[in-house]
Amino acid sequence: MNDPAAARTEPARSGRATDRGRTRPGLWASAASLARSLFVAAGLVTAYYLLPLNGGSTSGASALFACGLLAVVVVFSWEIRAIVRSPHPRLKAVEALGATLALYLVLFASAYYLLEHAVPGSFSEPLTKTDALYFTLTTFSTVGFGDITARSETGRVVTMLQMAGGLLLVGVAARVLSNAIRAGLLRQGREPPTE
């Protein structure tokens, strides 16, 4: 026990273990983050199915869609601030992306559903809420089976907006989230990994 070399390495080992425990979230934090992400996504999809989306005027649907797009931007901005302040910025970034993505997809599914009911024939077949969500997901994932297509100009414009927004969401949002994680780690005095 009087070995000076062992005495020097023991504090270093315990310090690294403490740092390692502090920098990596535990299993419970990861599970809680995953559960919150699933809960938010399930809540948004449930709200989409339960809310009475009645086909009204196209101007009312357009205003609702514009407010929805603004909500996506506001939620994403709020999530960025939460990532920077979070004790686990990486996990919070996954939650933020999940919430933003779910809101984005539900917003476009609602827009397609409302458009089809406001202007029948906007799509190659009448859309139920499930059909609208299906069309949204196939468009977002760029699979585009072609079984449902936009026929009206308005339908095509909304679809193009979704495509462009999807590219921005994947490209720009990923970069913004990466920078927020880095800022969160630096704020805590932890060095982010070098690229």
C-alpha positions as CSV (number, residue, x, y, z in Angstrom):
1,M,0.0,0.0,0.0
2,N,3.0,2.3,0.3
3,D,3.7,2.0,-3.4
4,P,3.9,5.6,-4.8
5,A,3.1,4.4,-8.4
6,A,-0.1,2.7,-7.2
7,A,-1.1,5.7,-5.2
8,R,-0.7,8.0,-8.3
9,T,-2.8,5.7,-10.6
10,E,-5.6,5.0,-8.1
11,P,-7.0,8.6,-8.1
12,A,-6.6,8.8,-11.8
13,R,-8.6,5.6,-12.3
14,S,-11.4,6.7,-9.9
15,G,-11.5,10.1,-11.6
16,R,-11.9,8.5,-15.0
17,A,-14.7,6.3,-13.8
18,T,-16.5,9.4,-12.4
19,D,-16.0,11.3,-15.6
20,R,-17.2,8.3,-17.6
21,G,-20.3,8.0,-15.4
22,R,-21.0,11.7,-15.8
23,T,-20.6,11.9,-19.6
24,R,-22.6,8.8,-20.5
25,P,-26.2,8.7,-19.4
26,G,-27.3,5.5,-17.6
27,L,-29.7,2.9,-18.8
28,W,-32.6,4.6,-17.0
29,A,-31.9,8.0,-18.6
30,S,-31.8,6.3,-22.1
31,A,-35.0,4.3,-21.4
32,A,-36.7,7.5,-20.1
33,S,-35.7,9.4,-23.2
34,L,-36.9,6.6,-25.5
35,A,-40.2,6.4,-23.6
36,R,-40.7,10.2,-23.8
37,S,-40.1,10.1,-27.6
38,L,-42.5,7.3,-28.1
39,F,-45.1,9.0,-25.9
40,V,-44.9,12.3,-27.8
41,A,-45.1,10.5,-31.2
42,A,-48.0,8.3,-30.0
43,G,-49.8,11.4,-28.5
44,L,-49.5,13.3,-31.7
45,V,-50.8,10.4,-33.9
46,T,-53.6,9.8,-31.4
47,A,-54.6,13.5,-31.5
48,Y,-54.5,13.4,-35.3
49,Y,-57.0,10.5,-35.3
50,L,-59.2,12.0,-32.6
51,L,-59.4,15.6,-33.6
52,P,-62.4,16.4,-35.8
53,L,-60.7,17.6,-38.9
54,N,-63.7,18.7,-40.9
55,G,-63.4,19.8,-44.4
56,G,-64.0,23.5,-44.3
57,S,-62.9,26.2,-46.7
58,T,-59.5,26.1,-48.3
59,S,-58.5,29.4,-46.8
60,G,-59.3,28.1,-43.3
61,A,-57.2,25.0,-44.0
62,S,-54.4,27.1,-45.4
63,A,-54.4,29.3,-42.3
64,L,-54.3,26.1,-40.1
65,F,-51.5,24.7,-42.2
66,A,-49.5,28.0,-41.9
67,C,-50.0,28.0,-38.1
68,G,-48.9,24.3,-38.1
69,L,-45.7,25.1,-39.9
70,L,-45.0,27.9,-37.5
71,A,-45.6,25.5,-34.6
72,V,-43.0,23.1,-36.1
73,V,-40.4,25.9,-36.2
74,V,-41.3,27.1,-32.6
75,V,-41.2,23.5,-31.2
76,F,-37.8,22.9,-32.9
77,S,-36.4,26.2,-31.6
78,W,-37.6,25.4,-28.1
79,E,-36.1,22.0,-28.3
80,I,-32.7,23.5,-29.3
81,R,-32.7,25.6,-26.2
82,A,-33.6,22.5,-24.1
83,I,-30.7,20.5,-25.7
84,V,-28.2,23.2,-24.7
85,R,-29.4,23.2,-21.1
86,S,-29.9,19.4,-20.7
87,P,-27.6,17.3,-18.6
88,H,-27.7,14.7,-21.4
89,P,-27.7,16.8,-24.6
90,R,-27.4,13.8,-27.0
91,L,-30.5,12.1,-25.5
92,K,-32.4,15.4,-25.6
93,A,-31.5,15.8,-29.3
94,V,-33.0,12.4,-30.1
95,E,-36.1,13.4,-28.3
96,A,-36.2,16.7,-30.1
97,L,-35.8,15.1,-33.5
98,G,-38.5,12.6,-32.7
99,A,-41.0,15.3,-31.5
100,T,-40.3,17.6,-34.4
101,L,-40.5,14.8,-37.0
102,A,-43.8,13.5,-35.6
103,L,-45.3,17.0,-35.5
104,Y,-44.1,17.6,-39.1
105,L,-45.6,14.3,-40.4
106,V,-48.9,14.8,-38.6
107,L,-49.1,18.3,-39.9
108,F,-48.8,17.3,-43.5
109,A,-51.1,14.3,-43.1
110,S,-53.7,16.7,-41.7
111,A,-53.1,19.1,-44.6
112,Y,-53.6,16.3,-47.2
113,Y,-56.8,15.1,-45.4
114,L,-58.3,18.6,-45.2
115,L,-57.3,19.4,-48.8
116,E,-59.0,16.2,-50.1
117,H,-62.2,17.1,-48.2
118,A,-62.2,20.7,-49.1
119,V,-61.5,20.1,-52.8
120,P,-62.5,16.5,-53.6
121,G,-60.4,14.9,-56.4
122,S,-57.2,16.6,-55.2
123,F,-55.7,13.1,-55.0
124,S,-56.0,10.0,-57.1
125,E,-58.4,8.5,-54.5
126,P,-60.4,9.8,-51.6
127,L,-58.2,10.0,-48.5
128,T,-59.1,8.7,-45.1
129,K,-56.9,9.9,-42.2
130,T,-54.9,6.7,-42.5
131,D,-54.5,7.2,-46.3
132,A,-53.3,10.8,-45.7
133,L,-50.8,9.6,-43.1
134,Y,-49.6,6.8,-45.5
135,F,-49.2,9.3,-48.3
136,T,-47.2,11.6,-46.0
137,L,-44.9,8.8,-44.9
138,T,-44.3,7.5,-48.4
139,T,-43.5,11.0,-49.6
140,F,-41.2,11.8,-46.6
141,S,-39.3,8.5,-47.0
142,T,-39.0,9.1,-50.8
143,V,-40.5,5.7,-51.4
144,G,-43.5,7.1,-53.3
145,F,-45.3,3.9,-54.4
146,G,-47.5,5.9,-56.7
147,D,-50.7,4.3,-55.5
148,I,-51.8,7.7,-54.2
149,T,-50.8,10.8,-56.1
150,A,-51.6,14.5,-56.0
151,R,-53.8,15.5,-58.9
152,S,-54.6,19.1,-58.1
153,E,-52.2,22.0,-58.3
154,T,-52.7,22.7,-54.6
155,G,-52.1,19.1,-53.7
156,R,-48.9,19.1,-55.7
157,V,-47.7,22.4,-54.1
158,V,-48.3,21.0,-50.6
159,T,-46.5,17.8,-51.6
160,M,-43.5,19.8,-52.9
161,L,-43.5,21.8,-49.7
162,Q,-43.3,18.6,-47.8
163,M,-40.5,17.3,-49.9
164,A,-38.5,20.5,-49.6
165,G,-39.2,20.6,-45.8
166,G,-38.3,17.0,-45.4
167,L,-34.9,17.7,-47.0
168,L,-34.4,20.7,-44.7
169,L,-35.5,18.7,-41.7
170,V,-33.1,16.0,-42.4
171,G,-30.1,18.1,-43.5
172,V,-30.3,21.4,-41.7
173,A,-32.0,20.2,-38.6
174,A,-29.3,17.4,-38.2
175,R,-26.6,20.1,-38.3
176,V,-28.4,22.4,-35.9
177,L,-29.0,19.5,-33.5
178,S,-25.3,18.6,-33.7
179,N,-24.3,22.2,-32.9
180,A,-26.7,22.3,-30.0
181,I,-25.3,19.1,-28.6
182,R,-21.8,20.5,-28.9
183,A,-22.9,23.7,-27.1
184,G,-24.6,21.7,-24.4
185,L,-21.4,19.7,-23.8
186,L,-19.3,22.8,-23.7
187,R,-21.7,24.5,-21.3
188,Q,-21.2,21.6,-18.9
189,G,-17.4,21.8,-19.3
190,R,-17.2,18.6,-21.2
191,E,-15.4,18.5,-24.5
192,P,-17.4,17.2,-27.4
193,P,-15.7,14.5,-29.5
194,T,-13.6,15.9,-32.3
195,E,-14.7,15.2,-35.8
